[in-house]
Amino acid sequence: THPAVYQNPVAISYFGDSVELMDGSVWTISSFDAYIAAGWYSTDLVVITPNHSWFSSYGFRLTNQSTGESVAANLTLGPITPNYGRYTHWIVAVDYYYNIVYLEDNSVWNMSSFDNNIVNQWVAGDVVMIGVNDGWLSGSKPNVLINVAMLNFAAGAVSFR
């Protein structure tokens, strides 16, 4: 997996309804889960995963690796580029034929062929966040790339050049 998958919350609103991660991204937390996020600390490790709930208007989950708790979340503000270099990444090239995405840190992403229609919408310069694939194909594609401009994601596996 990619090291940028683990982040710390740097700011949590008093009521827990908003969380800012190390990359500068800001997440709106479900009102049902806000009390959980309100108890998180800046030393906790957090990962982003897709939200698999059919009846939720929240596209992602933030999961606290220190406590095992997770909250439903939507991306409110994308990461700051390039201020947080290790956590903020962008696409430098896309091989649409082989479904491969190249990032500025020399990582090469073999994306799931099932997500071909999503990756075909991505272009060089798009900012991406790296999350964990906890769903289908997670064994062979353990991560997700979250395209900040499109607010969509695709499963993939990383290697470095």
Biotite code that builds the C-alpha atoms (Angstrom):
import biotite.structure as struc

atoms = struc.array([
    struc.Atom([0.000, 0.000, 0.000], chain_id="A", res_id=1, res_name="THR", atom_name="CA", element="C"),
    struc.Atom([1.016, 3.609, -0.379], chain_id="A", res_id=2, res_name="HIS", atom_name="CA", element="C"),
    struc.Atom([2.334, 5.442, 2.737], chain_id="A", res_id=3, res_name="PRO", atom_name="CA", element="C"),
    struc.Atom([-0.066, 8.379, 2.156], chain_id="A", res_id=4, res_name="ALA", atom_name="CA", element="C"),
    struc.Atom([-2.999, 6.157, 3.073], chain_id="A", res_id=5, res_name="VAL", atom_name="CA", element="C"),
    struc.Atom([-2.454, 6.940, 6.789], chain_id="A", res_id=6, res_name="TYR", atom_name="CA", element="C"),
    struc.Atom([-3.202, 10.467, 7.951], chain_id="A", res_id=7, res_name="GLN", atom_name="CA", element="C"),
    struc.Atom([-3.744, 12.267, 11.223], chain_id="A", res_id=8, res_name="ASN", atom_name="CA", element="C"),
    struc.Atom([-6.660, 14.577, 11.946], chain_id="A", res_id=9, res_name="PRO", atom_name="CA", element="C"),
    struc.Atom([-5.123, 18.016, 12.489], chain_id="A", res_id=10, res_name="VAL", atom_name="CA", element="C"),
    struc.Atom([-8.361, 19.804, 13.368], chain_id="A", res_id=11, res_name="ALA", atom_name="CA", element="C"),
    struc.Atom([-11.681, 18.491, 14.642], chain_id="A", res_id=12, res_name="ILE", atom_name="CA", element="C"),
    struc.Atom([-14.601, 20.818, 15.194], chain_id="A", res_id=13, res_name="SER", atom_name="CA", element="C"),
    struc.Atom([-15.912, 21.066, 18.739], chain_id="A", res_id=14, res_name="TYR", atom_name="CA", element="C"),
    struc.Atom([-19.085, 19.182, 17.814], chain_id="A", res_id=15, res_name="PHE", atom_name="CA", element="C"),
    struc.Atom([-17.243, 16.649, 15.639], chain_id="A", res_id=16, res_name="GLY", atom_name="CA", element="C"),
    struc.Atom([-19.161, 17.603, 12.505], chain_id="A", res_id=17, res_name="ASP", atom_name="CA", element="C"),
    struc.Atom([-15.995, 18.499, 10.593], chain_id="A", res_id=18, res_name="SER", atom_name="CA", element="C"),
    struc.Atom([-12.515, 16.940, 10.407], chain_id="A", res_id=19, res_name="VAL", atom_name="CA", element="C"),
    struc.Atom([-9.415, 18.304, 8.681], chain_id="A", res_id=20, res_name="GLU", atom_name="CA", element="C"),
    struc.Atom([-6.720, 15.793, 7.735], chain_id="A", res_id=21, res_name="LEU", atom_name="CA", element="C"),
    struc.Atom([-2.952, 16.334, 7.335], chain_id="A", res_id=22, res_name="MET", atom_name="CA", element="C"),
    struc.Atom([-3.263, 16.906, 3.599], chain_id="A", res_id=23, res_name="ASP", atom_name="CA", element="C"),
    struc.Atom([-5.503, 19.926, 4.242], chain_id="A", res_id=24, res_name="GLY", atom_name="CA", element="C"),
    struc.Atom([-8.694, 18.188, 3.136], chain_id="A", res_id=25, res_name="SER", atom_name="CA", element="C"),
    struc.Atom([-11.818, 18.970, 5.132], chain_id="A", res_id=26, res_name="VAL", atom_name="CA", element="C"),
    struc.Atom([-14.546, 16.396, 5.656], chain_id="A", res_id=27, res_name="TRP", atom_name="CA", element="C"),
    struc.Atom([-18.160, 16.920, 6.749], chain_id="A", res_id=28, res_name="THR", atom_name="CA", element="C"),
    struc.Atom([-19.151, 14.212, 9.221], chain_id="A", res_id=29, res_name="ILE", atom_name="CA", element="C"),
    struc.Atom([-22.626, 12.717, 9.435], chain_id="A", res_id=30, res_name="SER", atom_name="CA", element="C"),
    struc.Atom([-24.652, 14.219, 12.279], chain_id="A", res_id=31, res_name="SER", atom_name="CA", element="C"),
    struc.Atom([-25.247, 10.661, 13.526], chain_id="A", res_id=32, res_name="PHE", atom_name="CA", element="C"),
    struc.Atom([-21.479, 10.086, 13.820], chain_id="A", res_id=33, res_name="ASP", atom_name="CA", element="C"),
    struc.Atom([-20.258, 13.522, 14.938], chain_id="A", res_id=34, res_name="ALA", atom_name="CA", element="C"),
    struc.Atom([-20.030, 12.493, 18.599], chain_id="A", res_id=35, res_name="TYR", atom_name="CA", element="C"),
    struc.Atom([-17.533, 9.777, 17.599], chain_id="A", res_id=36, res_name="ILE", atom_name="CA", element="C"),
    struc.Atom([-15.231, 12.131, 15.682], chain_id="A", res_id=37, res_name="ALA", atom_name="CA", element="C"),
    struc.Atom([-15.408, 14.681, 18.518], chain_id="A", res_id=38, res_name="ALA", atom_name="CA", element="C"),
    struc.Atom([-13.429, 12.211, 20.654], chain_id="A", res_id=39, res_name="GLY", atom_name="CA", element="C"),
    struc.Atom([-10.574, 11.736, 18.187], chain_id="A", res_id=40, res_name="TRP", atom_name="CA", element="C"),
    struc.Atom([-7.047, 13.036, 18.804], chain_id="A", res_id=41, res_name="TYR", atom_name="CA", element="C"),
    struc.Atom([-4.442, 14.482, 16.456], chain_id="A", res_id=42, res_name="SER", atom_name="CA", element="C"),
    struc.Atom([-2.217, 11.480, 17.217], chain_id="A", res_id=43, res_name="THR", atom_name="CA", element="C"),
    struc.Atom([-4.804, 9.005, 15.869], chain_id="A", res_id=44, res_name="ASP", atom_name="CA", element="C"),
    struc.Atom([-4.239, 7.411, 12.461], chain_id="A", res_id=45, res_name="LEU", atom_name="CA", element="C"),
    struc.Atom([-7.149, 7.747, 10.044], chain_id="A", res_id=46, res_name="VAL", atom_name="CA", element="C"),
    struc.Atom([-7.788, 6.066, 6.670], chain_id="A", res_id=47, res_name="VAL", atom_name="CA", element="C"),
    struc.Atom([-10.379, 6.916, 4.036], chain_id="A", res_id=48, res_name="ILE", atom_name="CA", element="C"),
    struc.Atom([-12.577, 4.136, 2.656], chain_id="A", res_id=49, res_name="THR", atom_name="CA", element="C"),
    struc.Atom([-15.604, 4.113, 0.371], chain_id="A", res_id=50, res_name="PRO", atom_name="CA", element="C"),
    struc.Atom([-18.948, 4.090, 2.184], chain_id="A", res_id=51, res_name="ASN", atom_name="CA", element="C"),
    struc.Atom([-20.767, 0.927, 1.136], chain_id="A", res_id=52, res_name="HIS", atom_name="CA", element="C"),
    struc.Atom([-24.093, 1.861, 2.747], chain_id="A", res_id=53, res_name="SER", atom_name="CA", element="C"),
    struc.Atom([-26.866, 1.860, 0.154], chain_id="A", res_id=54, res_name="TRP", atom_name="CA", element="C"),
    struc.Atom([-28.998, 4.394, 1.998], chain_id="A", res_id=55, res_name="PHE", atom_name="CA", element="C"),
    struc.Atom([-26.390, 6.987, 2.931], chain_id="A", res_id=56, res_name="SER", atom_name="CA", element="C"),
    struc.Atom([-25.759, 10.338, 1.274], chain_id="A", res_id=57, res_name="SER", atom_name="CA", element="C"),
    struc.Atom([-22.144, 10.119, 2.470], chain_id="A", res_id=58, res_name="TYR", atom_name="CA", element="C"),
    struc.Atom([-19.693, 8.748, -0.078], chain_id="A", res_id=59, res_name="GLY", atom_name="CA", element="C"),
    struc.Atom([-16.839, 7.851, 2.254], chain_id="A", res_id=60, res_name="PHE", atom_name="CA", element="C"),
    struc.Atom([-15.931, 6.681, 5.736], chain_id="A", res_id=61, res_name="ARG", atom_name="CA", element="C"),
    struc.Atom([-13.070, 7.928, 7.877], chain_id="A", res_id=62, res_name="LEU", atom_name="CA", element="C"),
    struc.Atom([-11.828, 5.059, 10.006], chain_id="A", res_id=63, res_name="THR", atom_name="CA", element="C"),
    struc.Atom([-9.730, 5.703, 13.089], chain_id="A", res_id=64, res_name="ASN", atom_name="CA", element="C"),
    struc.Atom([-7.086, 2.967, 13.157], chain_id="A", res_id=65, res_name="GLN", atom_name="CA", element="C"),
    struc.Atom([-6.301, 3.679, 16.810], chain_id="A", res_id=66, res_name="SER", atom_name="CA", element="C"),
    struc.Atom([-9.854, 3.118, 18.072], chain_id="A", res_id=67, res_name="THR", atom_name="CA", element="C"),
    struc.Atom([-11.485, 1.090, 15.286], chain_id="A", res_id=68, res_name="GLY", atom_name="CA", element="C"),
    struc.Atom([-14.293, 3.654, 15.036], chain_id="A", res_id=69, res_name="GLU", atom_name="CA", element="C"),
    struc.Atom([-15.506, 4.948, 11.701], chain_id="A", res_id=70, res_name="SER", atom_name="CA", element="C"),
    struc.Atom([-17.698, 7.855, 10.656], chain_id="A", res_id=71, res_name="VAL", atom_name="CA", element="C"),
    struc.Atom([-19.606, 8.597, 7.455], chain_id="A", res_id=72, res_name="ALA", atom_name="CA", element="C"),
    struc.Atom([-18.084, 11.586, 5.666], chain_id="A", res_id=73, res_name="ALA", atom_name="CA", element="C"),
    struc.Atom([-18.199, 13.735, 2.540], chain_id="A", res_id=74, res_name="ASN", atom_name="CA", element="C"),
    struc.Atom([-15.274, 15.674, 1.145], chain_id="A", res_id=75, res_name="LEU", atom_name="CA", element="C"),
    struc.Atom([-16.021, 19.379, 1.680], chain_id="A", res_id=76, res_name="THR", atom_name="CA", element="C"),
    struc.Atom([-12.675, 20.865, 0.657], chain_id="A", res_id=77, res_name="LEU", atom_name="CA", element="C"),
    struc.Atom([-9.959, 19.098, -1.292], chain_id="A", res_id=78, res_name="GLY", atom_name="CA", element="C"),
    struc.Atom([-6.348, 18.827, -0.158], chain_id="A", res_id=79, res_name="PRO", atom_name="CA", element="C"),
    struc.Atom([-3.948, 21.708, -0.446], chain_id="A", res_id=80, res_name="ILE", atom_name="CA", element="C"),
    struc.Atom([-1.376, 21.314, -3.200], chain_id="A", res_id=81, res_name="THR", atom_name="CA", element="C"),
    struc.Atom([1.563, 21.094, -2.885], chain_id="A", res_id=82, res_name="PRO", atom_name="CA", element="C"),
    struc.Atom([1.793, 22.169, 0.751], chain_id="A", res_id=83, res_name="ASN", atom_name="CA", element="C"),
    struc.Atom([1.548, 18.660, 2.171], chain_id="A", res_id=84, res_name="TYR", atom_name="CA", element="C"),
    struc.Atom([3.737, 16.850, -0.425], chain_id="A", res_id=85, res_name="GLY", atom_name="CA", element="C"),
    struc.Atom([3.668, 13.392, 1.114], chain_id="A", res_id=86, res_name="ARG", atom_name="CA", element="C"),
    struc.Atom([-0.133, 13.363, 1.348], chain_id="A", res_id=87, res_name="TYR", atom_name="CA", element="C"),
    struc.Atom([-1.251, 15.377, -1.672], chain_id="A", res_id=88, res_name="THR", atom_name="CA", element="C"),
    struc.Atom([-0.789, 13.808, -5.086], chain_id="A", res_id=89, res_name="HIS", atom_name="CA", element="C"),
    struc.Atom([-1.784, 14.501, -8.642], chain_id="A", res_id=90, res_name="TRP", atom_name="CA", element="C"),
    struc.Atom([-1.988, 12.613, -11.888], chain_id="A", res_id=91, res_name="ILE", atom_name="CA", element="C"),
    struc.Atom([0.838, 13.166, -14.372], chain_id="A", res_id=92, res_name="VAL", atom_name="CA", element="C"),
    struc.Atom([-0.373, 10.670, -17.002], chain_id="A", res_id=93, res_name="ALA", atom_name="CA", element="C"),
    struc.Atom([-3.097, 8.130, -17.665], chain_id="A", res_id=94, res_name="VAL", atom_name="CA", element="C"),
    struc.Atom([-2.718, 5.093, -19.925], chain_id="A", res_id=95, res_name="ASP", atom_name="CA", element="C"),
    struc.Atom([-6.342, 4.577, -20.894], chain_id="A", res_id=96, res_name="TYR", atom_name="CA", element="C"),
    struc.Atom([-5.632, 1.404, -22.854], chain_id="A", res_id=97, res_name="TYR", atom_name="CA", element="C"),
    struc.Atom([-4.010, -0.472, -19.952], chain_id="A", res_id=98, res_name="TYR", atom_name="CA", element="C"),
    struc.Atom([-5.926, 1.424, -17.218], chain_id="A", res_id=99, res_name="ASN", atom_name="CA", element="C"),
    struc.Atom([-2.749, 2.679, -15.523], chain_id="A", res_id=100, res_name="ILE", atom_name="CA", element="C"),
    struc.Atom([-2.450, 5.954, -13.615], chain_id="A", res_id=101, res_name="VAL", atom_name="CA", element="C"),
    struc.Atom([0.915, 7.652, -12.993], chain_id="A", res_id=102, res_name="TYR", atom_name="CA", element="C"),
    struc.Atom([1.320, 10.064, -10.073], chain_id="A", res_id=103, res_name="LEU", atom_name="CA", element="C"),
    struc.Atom([3.932, 12.783, -9.495], chain_id="A", res_id=104, res_name="GLU", atom_name="CA", element="C"),
    struc.Atom([5.687, 10.726, -6.772], chain_id="A", res_id=105, res_name="ASP", atom_name="CA", element="C"),
    struc.Atom([6.648, 8.096, -9.404], chain_id="A", res_id=106, res_name="ASN", atom_name="CA", element="C"),
    struc.Atom([3.983, 5.690, -8.211], chain_id="A", res_id=107, res_name="SER", atom_name="CA", element="C"),
    struc.Atom([2.301, 3.591, -10.881], chain_id="A", res_id=108, res_name="VAL", atom_name="CA", element="C"),
    struc.Atom([-1.274, 2.496, -10.265], chain_id="A", res_id=109, res_name="TRP", atom_name="CA", element="C"),
    struc.Atom([-2.758, -0.577, -11.934], chain_id="A", res_id=110, res_name="ASN", atom_name="CA", element="C"),
    struc.Atom([-6.435, 0.229, -11.730], chain_id="A", res_id=111, res_name="MET", atom_name="CA", element="C"),
    struc.Atom([-9.272, -2.274, -11.681], chain_id="A", res_id=112, res_name="SER", atom_name="CA", element="C"),
    struc.Atom([-10.677, -3.027, -15.122], chain_id="A", res_id=113, res_name="SER", atom_name="CA", element="C"),
    struc.Atom([-14.115, -2.822, -13.510], chain_id="A", res_id=114, res_name="PHE", atom_name="CA", element="C"),
    struc.Atom([-13.437, 0.886, -12.893], chain_id="A", res_id=115, res_name="ASP", atom_name="CA", element="C"),
    struc.Atom([-12.351, 1.583, -16.472], chain_id="A", res_id=116, res_name="ASN", atom_name="CA", element="C"),
    struc.Atom([-15.297, 3.937, -17.104], chain_id="A", res_id=117, res_name="ASN", atom_name="CA", element="C"),
    struc.Atom([-14.274, 6.027, -14.072], chain_id="A", res_id=118, res_name="ILE", atom_name="CA", element="C"),
    struc.Atom([-10.548, 6.183, -14.884], chain_id="A", res_id=119, res_name="VAL", atom_name="CA", element="C"),
    struc.Atom([-11.387, 7.193, -18.485], chain_id="A", res_id=120, res_name="ASN", atom_name="CA", element="C"),
    struc.Atom([-12.740, 10.492, -17.078], chain_id="A", res_id=121, res_name="GLN", atom_name="CA", element="C"),
    struc.Atom([-9.467, 11.372, -15.320], chain_id="A", res_id=122, res_name="TRP", atom_name="CA", element="C"),
    struc.Atom([-6.815, 13.642, -16.812], chain_id="A", res_id=123, res_name="VAL", atom_name="CA", element="C"),
    struc.Atom([-3.291, 14.789, -16.013], chain_id="A", res_id=124, res_name="ALA", atom_name="CA", element="C"),
    struc.Atom([-3.305, 17.448, -13.307], chain_id="A", res_id=125, res_name="GLY", atom_name="CA", element="C"),
    struc.Atom([-6.250, 16.001, -11.365], chain_id="A", res_id=126, res_name="ASP", atom_name="CA", element="C"),
    struc.Atom([-5.557, 15.941, -7.621], chain_id="A", res_id=127, res_name="VAL", atom_name="CA", element="C"),
    struc.Atom([-6.072, 12.549, -5.995], chain_id="A", res_id=128, res_name="VAL", atom_name="CA", element="C"),
    struc.Atom([-6.233, 11.283, -2.444], chain_id="A", res_id=129, res_name="MET", atom_name="CA", element="C"),
    struc.Atom([-5.251, 7.751, -1.514], chain_id="A", res_id=130, res_name="ILE", atom_name="CA", element="C"),
    struc.Atom([-7.616, 5.574, 0.466], chain_id="A", res_id=131, res_name="GLY", atom_name="CA", element="C"),
    struc.Atom([-8.108, 1.935, 1.387], chain_id="A", res_id=132, res_name="VAL", atom_name="CA", element="C"),
    struc.Atom([-10.259, -0.475, -0.600], chain_id="A", res_id=133, res_name="ASN", atom_name="CA", element="C"),
    struc.Atom([-12.188, -2.445, 1.993], chain_id="A", res_id=134, res_name="ASP", atom_name="CA", element="C"),
    struc.Atom([-14.657, -3.878, -0.504], chain_id="A", res_id=135, res_name="GLY", atom_name="CA", element="C"),
    struc.Atom([-14.693, -6.028, -3.584], chain_id="A", res_id=136, res_name="TRP", atom_name="CA", element="C"),
    struc.Atom([-11.256, -6.859, -5.081], chain_id="A", res_id=137, res_name="LEU", atom_name="CA", element="C"),
    struc.Atom([-9.481, -5.580, -1.957], chain_id="A", res_id=138, res_name="SER", atom_name="CA", element="C"),
    struc.Atom([-7.052, -8.517, -2.103], chain_id="A", res_id=139, res_name="GLY", atom_name="CA", element="C"),
    struc.Atom([-5.670, -7.601, -5.520], chain_id="A", res_id=140, res_name="SER", atom_name="CA", element="C"),
    struc.Atom([-6.499, -3.864, -5.479], chain_id="A", res_id=141, res_name="LYS", atom_name="CA", element="C"),
    struc.Atom([-5.947, -2.820, -1.840], chain_id="A", res_id=142, res_name="PRO", atom_name="CA", element="C"),
    struc.Atom([-6.226, 0.940, -2.382], chain_id="A", res_id=143, res_name="ASN", atom_name="CA", element="C"),
    struc.Atom([-8.544, 3.475, -3.949], chain_id="A", res_id=144, res_name="VAL", atom_name="CA", element="C"),
    struc.Atom([-7.578, 6.663, -5.710], chain_id="A", res_id=145, res_name="LEU", atom_name="CA", element="C"),
    struc.Atom([-10.108, 9.397, -4.946], chain_id="A", res_id=146, res_name="ILE", atom_name="CA", element="C"),
    struc.Atom([-10.283, 12.032, -7.678], chain_id="A", res_id=147, res_name="ASN", atom_name="CA", element="C"),
    struc.Atom([-10.987, 15.323, -5.902], chain_id="A", res_id=148, res_name="VAL", atom_name="CA", element="C"),
    struc.Atom([-12.278, 17.141, -9.012], chain_id="A", res_id=149, res_name="ALA", atom_name="CA", element="C"),
    struc.Atom([-14.672, 14.358, -10.008], chain_id="A", res_id=150, res_name="MET", atom_name="CA", element="C"),
    struc.Atom([-15.574, 13.196, -6.473], chain_id="A", res_id=151, res_name="LEU", atom_name="CA", element="C"),
    struc.Atom([-15.267, 9.600, -7.617], chain_id="A", res_id=152, res_name="ASN", atom_name="CA", element="C"),
    struc.Atom([-12.848, 6.767, -6.896], chain_id="A", res_id=153, res_name="PHE", atom_name="CA", element="C"),
    struc.Atom([-11.378, 3.664, -8.453], chain_id="A", res_id=154, res_name="ALA", atom_name="CA", element="C"),
    struc.Atom([-9.688, 0.616, -6.935], chain_id="A", res_id=155, res_name="ALA", atom_name="CA", element="C"),
    struc.Atom([-6.028, 0.043, -7.683], chain_id="A", res_id=156, res_name="GLY", atom_name="CA", element="C"),
    struc.Atom([-2.702, -1.445, -6.685], chain_id="A", res_id=157, res_name="ALA", atom_name="CA", element="C"),
    struc.Atom([0.486, 0.624, -6.469], chain_id="A", res_id=158, res_name="VAL", atom_name="CA", element="C"),
    struc.Atom([4.058, -0.021, -7.495], chain_id="A", res_id=159, res_name="SER", atom_name="CA", element="C"),
    struc.Atom([6.937, 2.434, -7.658], chain_id="A", res_id=160, res_name="PHE", atom_name="CA", element="C"),
    struc.Atom([9.276, 3.135, -10.578], chain_id="A", res_id=161, res_name="ARG", atom_name="CA", element="C"),
])
